[in-house]
């Protein structure tokens, strides 16, 4: 039987469950949320050119109507026709509902449901899904620079428990740090072969363009990959990412307004490229002699012109 289309009221119902919020500073996987989030105050002049785009998109509680389209790039874009990943599935549960970041293009939502269904086959009980995107994408008030196109999703490196988690558990349960305190390798007390199998499974999906992990996790994957190493090229070291792994899908076929990244370099990335991340300059960077000035926030003018229409759509 063909898959039935999701009803728009599902997205509306989820948006009603999670009001517009004041997000926690940083918004990392381990940061707690709230079961009683506070509404963001209205902007005095939302049409002012100087208003940060994150302030505008962070207040959009529902998806933009119309066809599903992604506009721009992963760190400078937006999307219309978004859908919410249902907060509960047989093999997934959405975490930190107070952030209202369980949204994506239908392409991403379908992918997450299919990946979750495959996870038990490699010994992973189910996915704890962290941040995806805001209802209309765009820059976020806290945390990520990317996740703007509705094609990125974070999956906790903590296995889904055997019970349906309460709202309080989803807001306050801490993600598990997989990296040793010296940052040179994974913590063998918490890392398991199932972690490798899950990330391998994800990287082998043709829709996946990249997976971001902590460099120590990449080191473990290089060590444990065995003879089948082609998938490792998609797994890229990145600062942080010791509590979750970040899935990035390629732009779907025919999405002309969506800008793909260049393909990752060839090879498994387990040699000098990985060694750089364990150099003293990276692990123990020296503070700059002159503190750099903070960059001004991105405004709506910096995004693709279509994002203004996405933001204003009713």
C-alpha positions in Angstrom: 0.0 0.0 0.0 1.5 3.4 -0.9 2.4 5.7 2.0 -0.4 8.0 2.9 0.5 11.8 2.8 0.9 13.4 6.2 -2.0 15.7 7.1 -1.1 19.4 7.6 -3.0 19.3 10.9 -0.2 17.1 12.3 2.3 19.9 11.9 -0.2 22.4 13.4 -0.9 20.1 16.4 2.8 19.8 17.1 3.4 23.5 16.8 0.6 24.1 19.3 2.2 21.6 21.7 5.4 23.6 21.6 5.0 27.4 21.7 7.6 29.9 20.6 10.4 29.7 23.1 13.3 31.3 24.7 15.9 28.7 23.9 18.6 27.7 26.3 22.0 29.3 25.7 24.1 27.2 23.4 21.3 24.6 22.9 23.7 21.7 23.0 22.3 18.1 23.2 23.0 17.9 26.9 21.4 21.2 27.8 18.1 20.8 29.5 14.9 22.2 28.1 11.7 23.2 29.9 8.2 21.7 30.3 6.9 25.3 30.8 8.8 27.3 28.2 8.5 31.1 28.2 7.2 32.9 25.1 9.6 35.1 23.3 8.6 38.8 23.5 7.4 40.4 20.2 9.8 42.4 18.2 9.4 46.1 18.3 9.9 46.5 14.5 10.2 43.1 12.8 10.5 44.7 9.3 13.5 46.8 10.2 16.5 45.8 7.9 18.8 45.5 10.9 16.8 42.8 12.7 18.7 39.6 12.9 17.2 36.8 10.8 17.5 34.4 13.7 15.0 36.6 15.7 12.5 36.3 12.8 12.8 32.6 12.0 13.0 31.8 15.7 9.5 33.2 16.2 7.9 31.3 13.3 6.0 28.5 15.1 4.4 26.8 12.1 5.7 25.8 8.6 5.3 27.9 5.5 2.4 26.7 3.4 3.0 25.6 -0.2 5.1 23.1 -1.9 8.2 21.6 -0.2 11.2 23.6 -1.4 14.6 24.3 0.1 16.2 27.6 -0.7 19.9 28.4 -0.3 22.6 26.6 1.6 22.8 24.6 4.8 24.1 27.6 6.7 22.2 30.3 4.8 18.8 29.2 3.8 15.2 28.3 4.6 12.4 26.0 3.3 8.7 25.9 2.7 6.2 23.0 3.0 8.0 21.7 6.1 6.8 18.8 8.1 7.3 17.8 11.7 8.8 14.4 12.6 6.1 12.9 14.9 7.4 13.0 18.4 6.9 9.2 18.8 7.5 6.3 16.5 8.1 2.6 17.0 11.8 3.1 16.7 12.4 6.8 17.6 11.6 9.5 20.1 12.1 13.2 19.7 14.0 15.0 22.5 13.9 18.6 23.7 10.4 19.3 22.5 10.6 22.8 24.0 13.0 23.8 21.2 10.4 23.2 18.4 13.2 21.9 16.2 11.7 18.6 15.0 10.9 20.0 11.5 12.4 19.4 8.1 11.6 19.0 4.5 9.4 15.9 3.8 12.6 14.4 2.3 14.3 14.6 5.7 11.3 13.4 7.7 10.8 10.4 5.4 14.5 9.6 5.7 14.5 9.8 9.5 11.6 7.4 9.7 13.2 4.9 7.4 16.6 5.1 9.2 14.9 4.6 12.5 13.2 1.5 11.2 16.5 0.0 10.1 18.4 0.8 13.3 17.2 -2.3 15.3 18.6 -4.5 12.5 22.2 -3.4 13.5 21.5 -3.8 17.2 20.4 -0.2 18.0 17.0 -0.1 19.8 15.9 3.2 18.3 16.9 6.8 17.7 16.7 9.7 20.1 16.3 12.5 17.7 17.7 15.9 18.7 17.6 19.1 16.7 16.4 19.0 13.1 15.3 22.5 11.9 12.8 25.2 12.9 9.4 25.1 11.1 10.7 27.4 8.3 14.4 26.7 8.7 16.6 29.8 8.7 19.1 30.8 11.4 18.5 29.6 14.9 18.5 31.8 18.0 21.0 29.5 19.7 23.3 26.7 18.8 23.7 25.7 15.2 25.1 27.7 12.3 23.6 25.1 9.9 20.3 23.2 10.1 18.7 25.9 8.0 17.5 23.9 4.9 15.5 21.2 6.5 18.1 18.7 5.5 20.1 18.3 8.8 19.3 16.2 11.9 21.1 15.3 15.1 20.9 11.9 16.5 21.9 11.3 20.1 24.6 8.7 20.7 22.5 7.5 23.6 20.3 4.4 22.8 16.5 4.8 23.0 15.3 3.4 26.3 12.7 0.6 26.4 9.9 2.8 27.5 8.1 5.8 26.1 9.8 8.8 27.7 7.7 11.5 29.5 7.9 15.1 28.6 10.0 15.8 31.6 12.5 13.0 30.7 12.7 14.4 27.1 13.6 17.9 28.5 16.0 16.9 31.3 17.7 13.6 30.3 21.3 14.2 29.6 22.9 12.9 26.4 26.0 10.7 26.9 29.5 12.1 26.3 31.3 9.5 24.1 34.7 11.2 24.3 37.5 10.7 26.9 38.3 13.7 29.1 41.6 14.2 27.3 39.8 14.3 24.0 42.2 11.9 22.4 39.9 8.9 22.0 36.4 7.6 22.9 35.5 6.6 26.4 35.5 2.8 26.4 33.0 2.7 29.3 30.2 4.1 27.1 31.3 3.4 23.4 30.1 0.1 22.0 30.3 -1.7 18.6 26.7 -0.8 18.1 27.7 2.8 17.8 29.9 2.0 14.9 27.2 -0.1 13.2 24.7 2.7 13.6 26.9 5.3 12.1 28.0 3.0 9.3 24.4 2.2 8.5 23.6 5.9 8.3 26.6 6.7 6.1 25.7 3.9 3.7 22.3 5.5 2.9 22.5 7.2 -0.6 20.7 10.3 0.5 23.5 11.1 3.1 26.1 13.7 2.0 28.0 14.0 5.3 28.0 12.9 8.9 29.7 15.1 11.5 31.3 13.5 14.6 33.9 14.4 17.2 37.4 13.6 15.9 37.8 11.0 18.7 34.7 9.2 17.4 36.1 9.3 13.8 39.3 7.8 15.2 37.2 4.9 16.8 35.3 4.4 13.5 38.6 4.2 11.5 39.9 1.6 14.0 36.7 -0.5 13.9 35.6 -0.2 10.3 37.3 -3.3 9.0 37.8 -3.9 5.3 34.6 -2.1 4.2 35.8 1.6 4.4 34.1 3.4 1.6 31.4 4.9 3.9 34.1 6.6 6.1 34.6 9.3 3.5 31.2 10.8 4.5 32.1 10.9 8.2 33.9 14.2 8.9 35.5 15.4 12.2 34.0 18.5 13.6 34.3 20.5 16.9 31.9 19.3 19.5 29.7 16.4 18.3 30.7 14.2 21.2 27.1 13.7 22.4 25.5 13.2 19.0 26.2 12.7 15.4 24.9 15.1 12.7 23.3 13.8 9.6 23.3 16.0 6.5 21.3 15.0 3.4 22.2 16.0 -0.1 19.7 18.3 -1.8 17.0 16.1 -3.3 16.8 15.7 -7.1 15.2 18.5 -8.9 15.7 21.0 -6.0 17.2 23.7 -8.2 17.2 26.4 -5.5 19.0 24.1 -3.0 22.8 24.5 -2.9 24.8 21.2 -2.3 28.2 21.2 -0.7 31.1 20.0 -2.7 31.7 16.3 -2.3 34.0 15.3 0.6 37.7 14.5 -0.3 38.3 11.0 -1.5 39.7 8.4 0.8 38.7 7.3 4.3 40.0 10.4 6.0 41.8 8.4 8.6 45.4 9.6 8.0 47.0 13.0 8.2 43.6 14.7 7.8 42.4 13.1 11.0 45.8 13.6 12.8 45.4 17.3 12.5 42.5 17.3 14.9 44.7 15.8 17.6 47.5 18.4 17.2 48.3 20.7 20.1 47.1 23.7 18.1 43.6 22.2 17.9 43.4 20.5 21.3 45.0 23.4 23.2 44.6 26.6 21.1 46.4 29.7 22.4 44.0 32.6 23.1 44.4 35.5 20.5 46.4 38.5 21.5 43.6 40.7 20.5 40.1 39.6 21.1 38.2 39.5 17.8 35.1 41.6 17.4 31.9 39.6 17.3 30.4 39.2 13.8 27.2 41.1 13.3 24.2 38.8 13.1 22.9 37.6 9.8 20.0 39.7 8.5 17.2 38.7 6.2 19.0 40.4 3.3 21.9 37.9 3.5 19.5 35.0 2.8 18.1 34.0 -0.6 15.3 36.4 -1.6 12.8 33.6 -1.5 13.3 33.3 2.3 11.5 36.7 2.8 8.4 35.1 1.2 8.8 31.9 3.2 9.0 34.0 6.4 5.9 36.1 5.5 3.8 33.2 4.2 0.5 32.6 6.0 
